[in-house]
C-alpha cells in the first residue's frame, strides 16, 4: 500500500487561499492568517510557501549548510 500523499503542484499560495482546511499544507500561522482574511479582518496581502516546498528545499540544501 502506498501511503505517499499526493503533492500539490502549487508551492506558493495567496494567504487568502489559506484556511483551517489547509493547515497541513501551509502550517498554522498561514492557515490562521487566511482565516482572518476570509472573516474580513484587515491583514496585509501576503503569500504562503507550502510545507512540501519548504521540506524539498531543506532536503536539497542539507549538505550545504
C-alpha positions in Angstrom: 0.0 0.0 0.0 1.3 3.5 -1.0 1.0 6.0 1.9 2.5 8.8 -0.1 0.2 11.9 -0.1 -0.5 13.4 -3.4 1.6 16.5 -3.7 0.1 19.9 -4.5 1.8 21.3 -7.6 1.4 24.9 -6.3 4.3 25.8 -4.0 3.1 29.4 -3.3 -0.4 30.3 -2.3 -2.0 33.7 -1.6 -2.9 34.0 2.1 -6.5 34.5 1.0 -6.4 30.9 -0.4 -5.4 29.5 3.1 -7.8 28.4 5.8 -8.0 25.9 8.6 -8.6 23.3 5.9 -5.1 23.9 4.6 -3.3 23.6 7.9 -1.2 20.6 6.9 -0.4 22.2 3.6 0.7 25.7 4.7 1.2 25.5 8.5 -0.6 27.1 11.4 0.4 30.7 11.0 -0.5 30.9 7.3 -3.8 29.0 7.9 -4.8 31.4 10.7 -3.9 34.4 8.6 -6.1 33.1 5.8 -8.9 32.5 8.2 -8.6 36.1 9.4 -8.6 37.4 5.9 -11.6 35.3 5.0 -13.5 36.6 8.0 -12.9 40.2 7.0 -10.0 41.2 9.2 -7.6 43.8 7.8 -4.5 41.6 7.1 -1.8 42.8 4.7 -1.6 40.9 1.4 0.9 38.1 1.5 1.7 34.6 0.4 2.4 31.2 1.9 5.1 28.7 0.9 3.7 25.1 1.1 5.2 22.8 3.7 6.1 20.4 1.0 8.1 23.0 -0.9 9.9 24.1 2.2 10.8 20.5 3.0 12.1 19.9 -0.6 14.3 23.0 -0.3 15.7 21.8 3.1 16.4 18.4 1.6 18.3 19.9 -1.3 20.5 22.2 0.9 21.0 20.0 3.9 24.6 19.1 3.0 25.4 22.7 2.1 24.6 24.4 5.4 
